[in-house]
Amino acid sequence: MSVQERRKYDPDFKRNAVQLTEEPGRTVAAVAENLGIGQDLIYRWRRESRTRHGLAFPGNGREALTSQQQKIRELEKKLKDTTMERDILKKAMAIFSRTSKRNSSS
């Protein structure tokens, strides 16, 4: 049994394939056959193109984000980092206060 390597298609190829299927007189089956790809793949690209509009097919598995979505992600990351730093400082304060109590009672 041989492992078949997964083919990758660049965003322009996907956009062009979707565009070809939207031309009058062209069917998804015909375009898929001409391009040597499966119909289900073209249907998936069409669905993604319609739902994500200009943000479809960002490449390399990355999700394309609007500037507002990107800003939200950055702020969420900063909040997570700040919360983690706060928790570390709380633990350090608890450790130091226990240590200083032991030393002062000696």
ROLUM-652392 format. One line per 2 residues: number of its first residue (from 1); their letters; for each residue x, y, z of N, C-alpha, C, CB. Coordinates in nm, 2 decimals. Each point is the difference from the previous one (the first is absolute). Glycine has a CB too. Example, Ala and Ser with C-alpha at 12.3 -4.5 7.8 and 13.67 -1.06 7.14 Angstrom:
# residues 2
1 = as = 1.32 -0.57 0.78 -0.09 0.12 0.00 0.09 0.12 0.00 -0.19 -0.12 0.12 ~ 0.15 0.23 -0.19 0.09 0.11 0.00 -0.08 0.11 0.08 0.12 -0.06 -0.22
***
This chain:
# residues 106
1 = ms = 0.08 -0.12 0.00 -0.08 0.12 0.00 0.09 0.12 0.00 -0.19 -0.12 0.12 ~ 0.17 0.21 -0.22 0.08 0.12 0.00 -0.07 0.12 0.05 0.12 -0.09 -0.20
3 = vq = -0.05 0.18 0.26 -0.06 0.12 0.06 0.00 0.11 -0.11 0.08 -0.06 0.24 ~ -0.19 0.11 -0.27 -0.01 0.10 -0.11 0.01 0.14 0.07 -0.15 -0.15 -0.14
5 = er = 0.25 0.22 0.08 0.02 0.14 0.06 -0.11 0.09 -0.04 0.25 -0.04 -0.02 ~ -0.29 0.12 0.12 -0.11 0.09 -0.02 0.04 0.12 -0.09 -0.09 -0.07 0.23
7 = rk = 0.01 0.10 -0.33 0.04 0.11 -0.09 -0.05 0.13 0.06 -0.02 -0.15 -0.20 ~ 0.10 0.25 0.18 -0.04 0.13 0.05 -0.02 0.09 -0.12 0.14 -0.03 0.21
9 = yd = -0.24 0.12 -0.19 -0.04 0.09 -0.11 0.01 0.15 0.06 -0.15 -0.17 -0.11 ~ 0.21 0.25 0.03 0.02 0.14 0.04 -0.14 0.07 -0.01 0.25 0.00 -0.07
11 = pd = -0.26 0.11 0.15 -0.13 0.08 0.00 -0.05 0.04 -0.14 0.07 0.08 0.23 ~ 0.02 -0.04 -0.32 -0.04 0.05 -0.13 -0.06 -0.12 -0.08 0.18 0.17 0.00
13 = fk = -0.12 -0.28 0.01 -0.06 -0.12 -0.07 -0.14 -0.03 0.05 0.23 -0.10 -0.02 ~ -0.25 0.11 0.15 -0.13 -0.03 0.06 -0.10 0.11 -0.05 0.10 -0.11 0.20
15 = rn = -0.06 0.24 -0.20 -0.09 0.10 -0.04 -0.04 -0.01 -0.15 0.11 0.15 0.17 ~ -0.01 -0.19 -0.25 -0.02 -0.01 -0.14 -0.09 -0.12 -0.03 0.22 0.10 -0.05
17 = av = -0.20 -0.21 0.13 -0.09 -0.12 -0.02 -0.15 0.04 0.03 0.20 -0.16 0.06 ~ -0.21 0.23 0.05 -0.14 0.04 0.04 -0.06 0.09 -0.10 0.06 -0.02 0.24
19 = ql = 0.02 0.11 -0.29 -0.05 0.10 -0.10 -0.04 -0.07 -0.13 0.15 0.17 0.10 ~ -0.07 -0.28 -0.14 -0.04 -0.07 -0.12 -0.13 -0.07 0.02 0.24 -0.04 -0.05
21 = te = -0.27 -0.01 0.17 -0.13 -0.07 0.02 -0.12 0.09 -0.01 0.12 -0.17 0.14 ~ -0.09 0.30 -0.12 -0.11 0.10 0.00 -0.03 0.06 -0.14 0.06 0.05 0.24
23 = ep = 0.02 -0.09 -0.34 -0.02 0.05 -0.13 -0.12 -0.07 -0.06 0.25 0.05 -0.03 ~ -0.33 0.02 -0.05 -0.11 -0.07 -0.07 0.04 -0.12 -0.09 -0.12 0.22 0.01
25 = gr = 0.05 -0.33 0.00 0.03 -0.11 -0.08 0.11 -0.10 0.05 -0.07 0.14 -0.19 ~ 0.13 -0.10 0.30 0.10 -0.09 0.07 -0.06 -0.07 0.12 0.19 0.15 -0.09
27 = tv = -0.16 -0.27 0.10 -0.05 -0.08 0.12 0.12 -0.03 0.09 -0.19 -0.10 -0.14 ~ 0.16 0.08 0.26 0.11 -0.04 0.10 0.07 -0.13 -0.05 -0.13 0.11 0.19
29 = aa = 0.05 -0.20 -0.24 0.06 -0.13 -0.04 0.10 0.02 -0.12 -0.21 -0.11 0.07 ~ 0.17 0.20 -0.16 0.09 0.02 -0.12 0.13 0.07 0.05 -0.20 0.02 -0.15
31 = va = 0.18 0.08 0.24 0.12 0.08 0.04 0.09 -0.10 0.08 -0.13 0.22 0.01 ~ 0.07 -0.30 0.08 0.08 -0.09 0.08 0.08 -0.10 -0.09 -0.17 0.02 0.19
33 = en = 0.10 -0.07 -0.29 0.07 -0.09 -0.09 0.11 0.07 -0.07 -0.21 -0.13 -0.03 ~ 0.19 0.25 -0.02 0.10 0.07 -0.07 0.12 0.03 0.08 -0.17 0.10 -0.14
35 = lg = 0.15 -0.07 0.27 0.11 0.04 0.09 0.06 -0.13 0.07 -0.11 0.22 0.04 ~ 0.04 -0.33 -0.06 0.06 -0.12 0.06 -0.02 -0.01 0.16 0.16 -0.01 -0.19
37 = ig = -0.27 0.07 0.23 -0.03 0.00 0.15 -0.14 -0.05 0.02 0.16 0.19 0.04 ~ -0.19 -0.23 0.08 -0.14 -0.05 0.04 -0.10 0.11 0.00 0.11 -0.18 0.13
39 = qd = -0.23 0.15 -0.16 -0.11 0.09 0.00 -0.03 0.05 0.15 -0.10 -0.11 -0.20 ~ 0.12 0.02 0.29 -0.03 0.04 0.14 0.10 0.11 0.05 -0.08 -0.23 0.05
41 = li = 0.20 0.23 -0.11 0.10 0.10 0.04 -0.05 0.14 -0.05 0.18 -0.17 -0.01 ~ -0.23 0.17 -0.12 -0.05 0.13 -0.05 -0.12 0.05 0.07 0.09 -0.07 -0.22
43 = yr = -0.18 -0.03 0.26 -0.12 0.04 0.08 0.04 0.06 0.13 -0.13 -0.18 -0.11 ~ 0.23 0.13 0.17 0.05 0.05 0.13 0.06 0.14 -0.02 0.05 -0.23 0.08
45 = wr = 0.03 0.25 -0.18 0.06 0.13 -0.03 -0.11 0.10 -0.03 0.21 -0.11 -0.09 ~ -0.31 0.07 0.01 -0.11 0.09 -0.03 -0.07 0.05 0.13 -0.04 -0.11 -0.22
47 = re = 0.01 0.01 0.31 -0.06 0.03 0.13 0.08 0.10 0.08 -0.11 -0.23 0.00 ~ 0.24 0.20 0.01 0.09 0.09 0.07 0.01 0.14 -0.06 0.13 -0.20 0.07
49 = sr = -0.13 0.20 -0.20 0.01 0.13 -0.07 -0.13 0.08 0.03 0.14 -0.10 -0.18 ~ -0.25 0.04 0.18 -0.13 0.07 0.03 -0.01 0.04 0.14 -0.11 -0.13 -0.18
51 = tr = 0.15 0.05 0.27 -0.02 0.04 0.15 0.11 0.10 0.04 -0.10 -0.22 0.04 ~ 0.22 0.21 -0.09 0.11 0.08 0.05 0.04 0.12 -0.09 0.08 -0.20 0.11
53 = hg = -0.14 0.20 -0.23 0.02 0.11 -0.10 0.15 0.02 -0.02 -0.22 0.11 0.07 ~ 0.27 0.01 -0.05 0.13 0.04 -0.02 0.10 -0.07 0.09 -0.08 0.21 -0.09
55 = la = 0.04 -0.27 0.20 0.09 -0.07 0.09 0.01 -0.14 -0.02 -0.07 0.17 0.16 ~ 0.02 -0.22 -0.27 0.01 -0.15 -0.03 0.14 -0.03 -0.05 -0.24 -0.01 -0.06
57 = fp = 0.29 -0.11 0.09 0.12 -0.05 -0.05 0.12 0.08 0.04 -0.12 -0.09 -0.19 ~ 0.15 0.11 0.32 0.11 0.08 0.05 0.13 -0.08 -0.02 -0.14 0.11 0.16
59 = gn = 0.15 -0.24 -0.17 0.12 -0.07 -0.02 0.06 -0.05 0.12 0.04 0.13 -0.20 ~ 0.03 -0.25 0.19 0.08 -0.06 0.11 -0.08 -0.03 0.13 0.20 0.12 -0.10
61 = gr = -0.33 -0.14 0.08 -0.08 -0.04 0.12 -0.03 0.12 0.09 0.09 -0.22 -0.02 ~ -0.05 0.34 -0.02 -0.03 0.11 0.09 -0.14 0.06 -0.04 0.25 0.05 0.01
63 = ea = -0.31 -0.01 0.10 -0.13 0.06 -0.02 0.01 0.15 -0.03 -0.10 -0.17 0.16 ~ 0.04 0.22 -0.26 0.01 0.14 -0.04 -0.10 0.08 0.10 0.06 -0.05 -0.25
65 = lt = -0.01 0.16 0.30 -0.07 0.07 0.10 -0.02 0.15 -0.05 0.08 -0.15 0.19 ~ -0.19 0.21 -0.15 -0.01 0.14 -0.03 0.09 0.07 0.10 -0.24 -0.02 -0.08
67 = sq = 0.26 0.15 0.06 0.09 0.07 0.09 -0.06 0.01 0.14 0.08 0.14 -0.19 ~ -0.21 -0.13 0.20 -0.07 0.00 0.13 0.02 -0.14 0.07 -0.17 0.17 -0.08
69 = qq = 0.16 -0.28 0.01 0.01 -0.13 0.06 0.15 -0.02 0.04 -0.18 -0.09 -0.14 ~ 0.27 0.14 0.06 0.15 -0.01 0.04 0.02 0.08 0.13 0.06 -0.03 -0.25
71 = ki = -0.11 0.14 0.26 0.01 0.09 0.12 -0.05 -0.08 0.12 -0.01 0.21 -0.14 ~ -0.11 -0.27 0.13 -0.06 -0.08 0.11 0.09 -0.11 0.04 -0.23 0.06 -0.09
73 = re = 0.29 -0.13 -0.01 0.09 -0.11 0.03 0.12 0.05 0.08 -0.07 -0.12 -0.21 ~ 0.13 0.23 0.17 0.11 0.06 0.06 -0.03 0.03 0.15 0.09 0.09 -0.22
75 = le = -0.21 -0.02 0.24 -0.04 0.04 0.13 -0.03 -0.12 0.09 -0.09 0.21 -0.10 ~ 0.03 -0.32 0.04 -0.02 -0.12 0.08 0.13 -0.06 0.04 -0.21 -0.04 -0.12
77 = kk = 0.31 0.04 0.04 0.13 -0.06 0.03 0.07 0.09 0.11 0.03 -0.09 -0.23 ~ -0.04 0.22 0.22 0.06 0.09 0.11 -0.07 -0.03 0.13 0.05 0.17 -0.17
79 = lk = -0.19 -0.18 0.17 -0.07 -0.03 0.12 0.04 -0.13 0.06 -0.19 0.13 -0.09 ~ 0.21 -0.24 0.01 0.04 -0.13 0.05 0.14 0.01 0.06 -0.14 -0.11 -0.18
81 = dt = 0.23 0.18 0.11 0.14 0.02 0.06 0.00 0.08 0.13 0.09 -0.01 -0.23 ~ -0.17 0.11 0.24 -0.01 0.08 0.12 -0.06 -0.08 0.11 -0.02 0.21 -0.14
83 = tm = -0.08 -0.28 0.11 -0.07 -0.09 0.11 0.10 -0.10 0.05 -0.22 0.03 -0.11 ~ 0.30 -0.09 0.02 0.10 -0.10 0.04 0.11 0.07 0.09 -0.04 -0.13 -0.21
85 = er = 0.08 0.25 0.17 0.10 0.07 0.08 -0.05 0.03 0.14 0.10 0.10 -0.21 ~ -0.23 -0.05 0.21 -0.06 0.03 0.13 -0.01 -0.13 0.09 -0.13 0.18 -0.11
87 = di = 0.10 -0.29 0.06 -0.01 -0.12 0.07 0.13 -0.05 0.06 -0.19 -0.07 -0.14 ~ 0.30 0.09 0.06 0.13 -0.03 0.04 0.04 0.09 0.11 0.07 -0.08 -0.23
89 = lk = -0.10 0.21 0.22 0.04 0.09 0.11 -0.08 -0.03 0.13 0.05 0.18 -0.17 ~ -0.17 -0.22 0.16 -0.08 -0.04 0.12 0.07 -0.12 0.07 -0.21 0.09 -0.11
91 = ka = 0.25 -0.19 0.03 0.06 -0.11 0.06 0.13 0.03 0.06 -0.11 -0.14 -0.17 ~ 0.19 0.23 0.11 0.13 0.04 0.05 -0.02 0.08 0.13 0.09 0.01 -0.23
93 = ma = -0.19 0.08 0.24 -0.03 0.07 0.12 -0.04 -0.10 0.11 -0.08 0.20 -0.13 ~ 0.00 -0.30 0.10 -0.04 -0.10 0.10 0.13 -0.07 0.06 -0.23 -0.02 -0.11
95 = if = 0.31 -0.02 0.02 0.13 -0.07 0.04 0.08 0.09 0.08 -0.01 -0.14 -0.21 ~ 0.04 0.27 0.17 0.08 0.09 0.07 -0.06 0.03 0.14 0.09 0.09 -0.22
97 = sr = -0.22 -0.07 0.23 -0.06 0.03 0.12 0.01 -0.11 0.10 -0.16 0.15 -0.11 ~ 0.15 -0.28 0.07 0.02 -0.11 0.08 0.15 -0.01 0.05 -0.19 -0.12 -0.12
99 = ts = 0.28 0.14 0.03 0.14 0.00 0.03 0.04 0.11 0.10 0.05 -0.10 -0.22 ~ -0.11 0.22 0.21 0.04 0.11 0.09 -0.06 -0.03 0.14 0.01 0.16 -0.20
101 = kr = -0.13 -0.22 0.20 -0.06 -0.03 0.13 0.08 -0.11 0.08 -0.22 0.06 -0.10 ~ 0.27 -0.15 0.03 0.08 -0.11 0.06 0.13 0.06 0.05 -0.09 -0.17 -0.15
103 = ns = 0.15 0.26 0.07 0.13 0.06 0.04 -0.02 0.10 0.12 0.08 -0.02 -0.24 ~ -0.19 0.09 0.25 -0.02 0.09 0.11 -0.04 -0.07 0.13 -0.07 0.17 -0.17
105 = ss = 0.01 -0.29 0.16 -0.03 -0.07 0.12 0.12 -0.08 0.06 -0.24 -0.02 -0.08 ~ 0.35 0.01 0.01 0.12 -0.08 0.05 0.07 0.08 0.10 0.02 -0.11 -0.22
***
